[in-house]
Amino acid sequence: MMKHVARYLRRAWNWLTSMRTALVLLFLLAVAAIPGALLPQRNLSMANVEEYLAENGKLAEIYDRLQLFDVFSSTWFTAIYVLLMISLVGCIIPRSWEHYKAMRTAPVRPPKRLERMPLHSADEVELSADEMEQRVRASFRRWRLAEYGPAEDRAGKQAFSAERGYAHEFFNLLFHLSLVALLVTVGLGKLVSYEGHVIVVTESGSNDTVALDQSTEFCNTSPANFDSFRAGPLFDGTGLNPFCFHAHDFTADYLPSGQAEMFSSNISYAEGEAITQDPATWEDYELKVNHPLRMAGDRLYLQGHGFAPTFTVTWPNGEKRTQTLQWRPDDPTFFLSSGAMRFDPPAGMYPDLYERRQNQLAIQGLFAPTAQWSGENGELLTSAFPTLRDPAVAIDVYRGDNGLDTGVGQNIFTLDPALIHAGQLQKIDRVNLSQGQSVTLDDGTVVTFEGANEYANYVVASDPTQVWVLVSAVVMLGSLVASLMVKRRRIWVRISPAAGGTTLVEMAGLARTDRAGWGSEFEVLRLRILDLPEENDAEDGED
């Protein structure tokens, strides 16, 4: 019984580690990645996934059960690429062993009939056999040379086998081992790496921005400090490299067409114990797209931006609440953005908890950094340019229970439609506001649009294996190029006495890879061994 099991396991292993299986798995992996490109993914945009689920009903639920919204972390996708890695490693290691053995193999004995080789010559010389043997040894001093006496030679004569280009096998071996190292380091990197995103509202040089009353500082001390955080299975959230940065501004350069040209943000930062020092002593750095700040293995990227409108609510008792919150850019070119805000009445205005909940305010609508009005009455808001030239909003104002006291997390970009449909939130006004304009509600509450600031999305990424991935990739490519440049070739020489006291020198050559440049090299060696004038100065070729 155990023998049958072992035989089936061996057959399964041989099937899994065959090159054909590796190619099939690679094709399956490419096909499995297609849904990840066509459908929204949770790790990229939870809002897009929720919108797709709401719009597509039962079909979207089936997709969700099949993990098509989490393709690259799904069990079936993981199973395919794990099998692919096992298959590749299982293919590569035996091939590496074969290259290692080939690299250490001595030149084989000459074949019995050298005239059958692609390159062949037979010459009679006046030198003695002993002198010719010395010339052969001297001519092949840079080759791996093996001598075979008459008793060992297939033709019963004194013979030599010379081979060059063993570096070809060495670089082949190095290429395969580097490929394995690349696969292993990439896999380990996915297990121990992490990536966190944080949005920081900043100030800019525009006159339309408003003064911020919130912190523009971020510290990489806990995963809870990030707006979103994802890590490999072996990273538990501890052991973060402690550093802090203060975002001074954000600047976006655009072409006249509105196309983005460059994003930059001036920051100051400190690492380790320097965090507790005066922020004025922190180091300055200009962060740009594709120009990250590197700190002790961590990389700080500038990735994406948007706008954060500021609203002030003045309650009937004169108390004010001001809030600045990022809105989601729906138009990636001109940054027409959508979002929502929630305001709780001041303490003491409504002693009764139920009454206070019924008088919470919520705002939902559109924001344009450069307003452009269209429609019959000029009430449709669009954006004409992605910078703060003429900011404006088109908003709906709601009163009622906005969900702040439910204990359930709220979407920062949209109000809960269930609260609106149930009547818990009732729309009391729809209004268009430019910067500085206000609207007075039916109870005397005043809502003012103060303006907006830009926010930047900063990404902290850490992968301890990235250096080894780079080294493996560079060595792999370098060894591949070197293996293609080095030619493995063999030459056999057979020496025997001839009539009239002369010596017959028979030579044959064989290229183990390609024959580029090989014919001239063979002829140069032949003339050198026979002590004849060389017709050209061709080199022996690569080692």
VEXLOMAR-645092 format. One line per field, with one value per residue (C-alpha): x, y, z. Coordinates in steps of 0.02 Angstrom, whole numbers. Example, Ala and Ser with C-alpha at 12.3 -4.5 7.8 and 13.67 -1.06 7.14 Angstrom:
x = (615_684) .
y = (-225_-53) .
z = (390_357) .
***
This chain:
x = (0_137_230_77_55_240_228_77_158_315_212_118_282_356_199_199_383_381_407_243_147_238_185_5_2_78_-62_-193_-120_-135_-316_-357_-292_-417_-563_-446_-425_-609_-694_-665_-555_-581_-398_-400_-573_-702_-823_-818_-852_-1001_-1069_-1050_-1140_-1282_-1304_-1288_-1390_-1384_-1245_-1132_-1171_-1115_-956_-927_-947_-819_-700_-693_-682_-529_-446_-264_-295_-423_-392_-399_-278_-161_-168_-120_31_91_82_171_312_330_329_461_574_551_600_745_838_865_918_1039_1114_1135_1224_1337_1385_1414_1525_1637_1638_1807_1821_1760_1870_1883_1760_1831_1801_1845_1804_1620_1632_1572_1750_1892_2070_2209_2388_2560_2703_2891_2894_2903_2756_2835_2861_2681_2619_2716_2643_2467_2491_2560_2421_2282_2356_2200_2083_2029_2136_2132_2258_2217_2351_2336_2260_2120_2087_1951_2067_2218_2323_2387_2241_2194_2024_2013_1858_1826_1676_1637_1585_1430_1374_1427_1318_1176_1190_1197_1045_940_994_959_786_751_819_707_553_595_635_478_375_457_433_246_245_339_306_175_98_-1_-96_-132_-217_-152_-240_-108_-95_-40_7_-167_-264_-421_-360_-420_-320_-308_-348_-297_-130_-30_88_93_193_233_216_58_-49_-197_-124_-153_-314_-285_-154_-114_27_92_37_200_192_95_95_236_413_372_518_469_473_364_341_256_176_204_118_64_94_25_88_-29_-20_-143_-251_-270_-157_-50_135_211_158_271_258_383_397_509_543_633_676_695_742_752_560_560_671_611_519_618_772_693_766_681_640_545_438_392_304_426_553_517_601_696_718_792_710_545_493_378_288_179_32_-125_-213_-383_-477_-548_-689_-716_-890_-940_-1109_-1171_-1309_-1456_-1371_-1219_-1100_-998_-931_-800_-751_-626_-639_-573_-694_-674_-619_-743_-660_-473_-436_-529_-565_-751_-769_-908_-920_-1018_-1002_-1094_-1117_-1175_-1265_-1170_-1187_-1329_-1435_-1543_-1539_-1643_-1537_-1675_-1708_-1523_-1514_-1660_-1568_-1402_-1351_-1276_-1209_-1187_-1145_-1014_-860_-770_-600_-638_-826_-914_-1104_-1214_-1395_-1548_-1538_-1351_-1370_-1269_-1095_-943_-758_-661_-485_-402_-335_-418_-466_-651_-706_-890_-1006_-1178_-1246_-1400_-1424_-1508_-1574_-1605_-1512_-1354_-1292_-1156_-1228_-1260_-1084_-1076_-939_-999_-938_-845_-892_-1080_-1224_-1309_-1451_-1547_-1562_-1627_-1752_-1814_-1844_-1718_-1625_-1736_-1676_-1714_-1621_-1523_-1406_-1256_-1121_-962_-821_-880_-1065_-1192_-1365_-1485_-1594_-1774_-1723_-1594_-1443_-1314_-1206_-1054_-938_-768_-664_-551_-377_-286_-246_-109_-106_57_107_228_294_419_492_649_684_685_876_889_754_855_1018_935_859_1022_1123_990_991_1181_1208_1079_1171_1339_1278_1220_1389_1500_1518_1550_1664_1769_1924_1999_2177_2244_2429_2504_2662_2644_2744_2912_2948_2815_2678_2491_2394_2207_2093_1906_1797_1620_1523_1403_1299_1305_1444_1458_1644_1690_1755_1891_1946_1965_2072_2182_2214_2253_2383_2458_2477_2553_2669_2600_2580_2412_2304_2222_2239_2075_2064_2028_1856_1775_1808) .
y = (0_122_83_130_291_334_298_410_547_535_545_696_781_745_815_971_1008_986_1138_1103_1115_1276_1353_1297_1371_1533_1542_1507_1644_1768_1716_1724_1902_1963_1987_2092_2211_2217_2224_2347_2278_2305_2337_2480_2558_2494_2629_2567_2389_2444_2544_2393_2282_2406_2424_2241_2147_1956_1947_2054_1941_1789_1882_1920_1738_1693_1822_1918_2082_2016_1925_1944_1888_1753_1572_1511_1644_1609_1423_1452_1560_1448_1298_1400_1444_1262_1207_1335_1294_1108_1136_1251_1158_996_1097_1195_1031_973_1136_1115_939_995_1135_1011_877_842_848_687_568_604_511_371_458_643_674_668_825_993_1059_942_948_822_880_798_894_868_879_725_662_719_894_902_847_991_1112_1051_1073_1249_1299_1242_1311_1420_1275_1132_993_805_681_504_376_243_122_245_321_243_244_180_339_481_602_765_835_1022_1118_1301_1406_1323_1496_1467_1331_1436_1582_1462_1395_1572_1622_1478_1506_1693_1655_1545_1681_1808_1700_1666_1847_1911_1783_1825_2010_1984_1899_2031_2194_2325_2478_2617_2765_2927_3084_3250_3414_3544_3727_3793_3957_3990_4138_4032_3916_3936_3935_3762_3727_3543_3455_3424_3304_3116_2990_2813_2737_2629_2552_2643_2809_2765_2790_2619_2489_2319_2202_2028_1880_1882_2067_2095_2286_2305_2350_2501_2615_2770_2932_3086_3211_3379_3421_3606_3619_3532_3601_3536_3595_3580_3605_3730_3580_3533_3382_3358_3387_3366_3352_3402_3428_3511_3415_3410_3245_3164_2984_2893_2999_3155_3156_3231_3375_3546_3526_3676_3564_3427_3393_3467_3368_3403_3251_3221_3087_2943_3027_2947_2986_2834_2809_2652_2536_2632_2734_2884_2916_3058_2974_3063_3218_3303_3442_3464_3593_3690_3728_3828_3799_3941_3879_3987_4015_4090_3942_3887_3724_3722_3564_3527_3356_3277_3243_3108_3166_3089_3175_3135_3275_3429_3362_3382_3299_3227_3208_3228_3308_3282_3410_3381_3524_3607_3532_3613_3667_3513_3434_3288_3159_3113_3295_3325_3179_3247_3412_3347_3421_3335_3405_3307_3368_3418_3528_3611_3697_3806_3821_3814_3829_3757_3709_3814_3910_3894_3777_3626_3628_3563_3600_3692_3672_3569_3716_3829_3975_3993_3858_3822_3687_3619_3540_3464_3503_3373_3379_3229_3078_3071_2910_2984_2900_2727_2663_2605_2674_2800_2824_2991_3022_2984_2988_2825_2808_2699_2846_2956_2827_2794_2979_2992_3119_3246_3365_3544_3641_3627_3770_3822_3919_4006_4039_4148_4129_4066_3993_4021_3872_3877_3878_4016_3902_3973_3861_3949_3882_3949_3881_3730_3662_3528_3363_3241_3054_2996_2813_2729_2565_2444_2285_2218_2104_2238_2248_2060_2064_2196_2099_1938_2024_2110_1948_1851_1972_1989_1802_1778_1903_1826_1649_1706_1786_1641_1498_1321_1231_1074_1027_855_823_652_627_475_432_443_376_454_499_634_654_655_785_765_897_913_1047_1054_1204_1156_1313_1415_1430_1620_1658_1477_1433_1567_1520_1339_1388_1501_1359_1239_1357_1391_1206_1168_1318_1394_1581_1646_1731_1846_1900_1825_1802_1641_1705_1719_1609) .
z = (0_48_-112_-215_-118_-139_-326_-348_-245_-351_-510_-442_-397_-568_-650_-540_-569_-757_-867_-956_-791_-746_-912_-886_-710_-776_-905_-771_-662_-805_-836_-650_-642_-773_-649_-542_-688_-738_-568_-423_-285_-99_-63_-188_-169_-46_-104_-284_-226_-121_-268_-383_-257_-242_-430_-485_-356_-361_-491_-380_-232_-332_-380_-197_-146_-280_-204_-368_-272_-180_-324_-274_-95_-136_-91_-272_-336_-191_-228_-410_-376_-232_-349_-481_-362_-308_-490_-539_-393_-427_-609_-573_-434_-534_-687_-577_-516_-696_-741_-589_-641_-821_-758_-667_-802_-881_-1072_-1149_-1251_-1437_-1547_-1653_-1819_-1807_-1990_-1947_-1840_-1909_-1912_-1961_-2025_-2055_-2085_-2095_-2016_-2007_-1817_-1709_-1609_-1445_-1513_-1573_-1402_-1323_-1449_-1412_-1225_-1252_-1371_-1251_-1090_-1065_-1102_-993_-1065_-1044_-1117_-1170_-1210_-1347_-1224_-1180_-1351_-1458_-1610_-1512_-1534_-1427_-1409_-1323_-1277_-1247_-1196_-1165_-1114_-948_-890_-997_-876_-727_-783_-821_-645_-575_-677_-610_-430_-446_-513_-361_-247_-332_-307_-126_-81_-166_-71_95_59_43_213_312_219_257_175_257_182_272_209_273_236_194_152_-17_-94_-162_-94_-92_44_223_383_457_639_629_637_480_569_557_660_605_777_765_627_706_648_465_369_290_332_260_304_270_377_476_521_682_680_806_766_658_622_725_628_611_472_460_293_261_93_-65_-240_-403_-573_-720_-907_-986_-1034_-851_-862_-707_-733_-560_-378_-235_-48_69_231_383_469_614_659_823_972_863_862_1038_987_932_763_702_703_597_425_272_115_-45_-79_-261_-361_-391_-275_-105_59_122_308_387_262_255_104_111_-53_-113_-200_-252_-189_-182_-96_79_89_251_319_472_555_666_779_836_1006_919_943_792_729_589_499_360_280_122_-20_-150_-325_-448_-596_-595_-720_-656_-480_-468_-297_-190_-4_156_328_492_631_808_899_1042_1213_1311_1163_1177_1351_1292_1201_1079_1035_1008_887_788_764_699_531_380_216_55_-118_-247_-240_-387_-367_-519_-533_-699_-699_-836_-866_-902_-739_-717_-569_-628_-554_-647_-632_-768_-697_-559_-456_-327_-438_-397_-273_-254_-189_-233_-74_6_190_300_478_590_656_550_630_741_897_827_859_678_567_439_261_258_74_76_197_242_113_236_356_216_152_329_357_498_392_304_170_217_82_-80_-118_-222_-130_-182_-60_83_47_174_183_330_374_436_620_599_585_463_353_276_143_198_54_34_56_-40_42_-4_12_92_83_203_133_206_131_216_67_-68_-73_-97_-230_-323_-304_-363_-513_-563_-545_-640_-788_-786_-785_-924_-1036_-993_-1030_-1202_-1238_-1186_-1312_-1254_-1380_-1392_-1491_-1510_-1570_-1619_-1654_-1740_-1842_-2031_-2180_-2216_-2036_-2028_-1899_-1937_-1837_-1847_-1769_-1750_-1670_-1604_-1537_-1396_-1415_-1576_-1704_-1710_-1731_-1699_-1871_-1871_-1696_-1746_-1895_-1788_-1666_-1807_-1881_-1711_-1670_-1841_-1827_-1987_-2019_-1959_-2088_-1961_-1781_-1720_-1534_-1446_-1392_-1222_-1075) .
***
